Amino acid sequence: MSAPLVEFRRVGLTYPGPPPVTALAPCDLAVDPGDYVTVTGPSGSGKSTFLNIAGLLDAPTTGRYLLDGVDTGPLADGDRTALRGRRIGFVFQSFHLLPHRSAAENVALALLYTAARGRRAAAERRERAREALVRVGLGHRADALPSRLSGGERQRVAIARALVGRPALLLCDEPTGNLDTATARSVLTLLDDLHAQGLTLLLITHDPQVAARGRRTVAIRDGMLREVGAG
């Protein structure tokens, strides 16, 4: 049996006071390679803290976080950044696309800090960006500016940008929050397809119907994490 890709061992985060504020109480969680876990909870419950820790954006104040077997606690900032770039892709509610760059250019920018430099490297970045766009069904829109794309297409570009580094883990924070129902359904179908291809997903949502698409669901309320069901 493979080791967990994501493993929280009594991981928690408390902001110093006075008085101290516990954003995430010490919790345990294991996410195996190829799993699809949805995370629910009201605003202010601790979901963003959970995502920031899982994405190596914040360090826990208690416990140990192992990513793909690597204990992230002792890592220097540069090593954490490098590990995040190699192993994690992010998809947010807002698309965060540069308006004057094409879809392919927006995707390729994600490789600037992880790939080699030079003319040959630039050509490889462009090729990988177009491959990522094909993977999300947007190969024919590679040269389009974001202003020429629909909301669903912009989110697919954002997903392609998250995939271009070939991560093991995709972290999604309300990825359908800015989309209409039909467009959201198509984006969720794309995420289902990526999961079927072996990608591990952690998806935060307020929507019970979106949460039900995961294999497992965990809930966070008042900083307390608990598993609530399996799909």
N, C-alpha and C positions, 0 to 999 in steps of 0.2 A: 504494500500500500504506500502511495507517495506521501511525502511530508506536506503539510499545509503550505499554501502559497502565502496566505496571510494568517498570522497567529498573534493574538493578543493574550498575554499572560498577566492578568490583573492590571491591565493598562487603565490609567486614569489621568485626568488633568485638572489641577486646581490652580486658580489664579490667586496670587498673594493678596492679602488684605492690607489694612483691616476693613471689614472682616474678609477672610478668604472665601472665594467663590468656587464651588465644585462644578465645573462644566461637564465633566464626564466622570462618573464614579468608577472605581476599579472594576474591570469586567474582563471576561474571557471570551474569546471568539476564535474559531478556526475556519478558514475558507480554503477548501481544497482546489487544486488546479482543475479548471473546467466547470467550477460551480457558478451559480447565478443567484446572488443574494440581494434581496431588496430590503431597504431600511426605511422604516416609517416613523412618524412622530410629529407632534405639533411644532409650530414655530417656537424657537427658543428652548427646545427640548435637549439639545446637545448633538443634533445630527451633523451640523457643520464642524463641530469640534471633532467628532468621530471621523468625518471625511478628511479633515486636515491632518489628523494623526496617521490615518491609513495611507494618505498621499505623501507622507514625509514633509508636509508643510509646517507642521507643529510637532514638537517633541513632547511625549507624555512626561508628567512629573512623577508618576509612580508606574511600576510594572515594566515589562519588557515587550517590545514589538519586534517580531521576527518577520521579515519579508523574504520569501523564497529561501528560508533557512538562515538568512543573515540577521544577526542581532543588530538592530539599527541604533541602539542606545549609545554605544561607544564611538560611533562614526563621527568624524570631523564633518563640518558643514559641506566642504567640497565633495567628500565621498557620499554624503547623503544626496546631494544634488545629482551626482553622477548616477547613483543607483536609481533615483527617481526617473531620470531621463531614459535609462535603459529598460526599466521594468514596468513603468506606470504610464498610462494615457488618461487624460482628463477630458470630460465633456460636461459643459455647464449649461445652465438655462439660457444665458446670454451667449451669443455665438462668438463674440470677441474676434471678429474678422477685420483686417485692415481694409478700409473701403477702396483704396486706390491700388490694391494688389489683386491679381486674378485669383481664382479658386486654387489653381495649381501653385501659385506663388505663396498664398497663405498657408497651404499645406507644407510646402518645402521649407518654410521658415522654421518649422518645428525641429528640423534637422541641423540647424546652424550650430548649435552648441554641443552636438553629439557626434557629428560627422567630421571627416577630414576636410581641409581647406584646399583651394586650388581649382583650376578650370575643370579637371576631370571630376573632382568631388562635386562641383556645382552641377555638372551634367548628371551625375548619379542622383543628386537630390531631386532634380527635375523629373527623372525617370521614376523614382520611387514615389514622388508626389502623384504623378499620373496613375501609377499602379494603385495607389490608395484610393484615388477618386473612382477608378473603375470598380474597385471592390465595393464601394458604397453606391454604385449605380450612377455615377456622375462623370464618367469619362468624357462624355460629349459636351460637358460644361466646363472643362478644365480652364479655358481661356476667358470665361465670363467674370466680370466684376461682381462683388456682392450685391450691388444695387440692381443688378439684372437677374438676381436669383430670388426665388420664393423663400418663405421662411423655412419650409421643409428642406429645400436645397441648401440653404445656408447652414442648417444644423447638420446635414450630411457632410458638408465641407468640414465642419468642426469635428465630426466623427472621423473623417479621413485624416485630419491633422493629428488626432489622438492615436490613430493606428499606424501612421507612417513610420514611427520609431520601432514598430513591431514589439509592442509591450506584451507582457504576460497578464497584466491586470488593467481593466478599464474601469475607472471611477466616474460615475455619472451622477451629477447633482441636478435633479429636476430637469432632465433633458427635454421633456415635452411641455414644460411650463409655459412657454411663449407660443405654442402652436395650437391651431384649431384641432378639433377632434379627429377629422379624417387624416390630416397631416401627421398628428401625433401617432395615430395607428400605424402609419407607414414607417415612421422612425422606429417605433417599438418592434415592428416586424424585422427591420434591419438589425436591431440589437439581438433579437431572437436568432437570426441567421448567423451573426457573428459568434454567439454563444454555441450554436450547433457546430461551428467550425473549430471549437476548442478554446475560445477566449473566455477568461474568467471575468465575471462582471459583478461589481458592487454598485447598486443603483439606489439613490435616495429619492423618495417621492412622498407627496401628500395623498396621492390618489390610490384608493384601495384596488381599483381595477388594474392599475399599473403594477402595484405591489404583487398582485396575484400571478403575474407572469414569471416571477422568479421561482427557482426551485425551493428556496427557503426565504422566510421573512423574519427579520428581527425588528423589534420596536424599541425606541428610545423615548423615555418620558422622565422629565426632571433629572436628566443626567444618568438615568439608570437604563442599562441595555438588557433586554431579555429576548430570547427566541420565542416566536409566537406560532410558527407553523411551517410546514413543508408543502411545496406544490406537487 
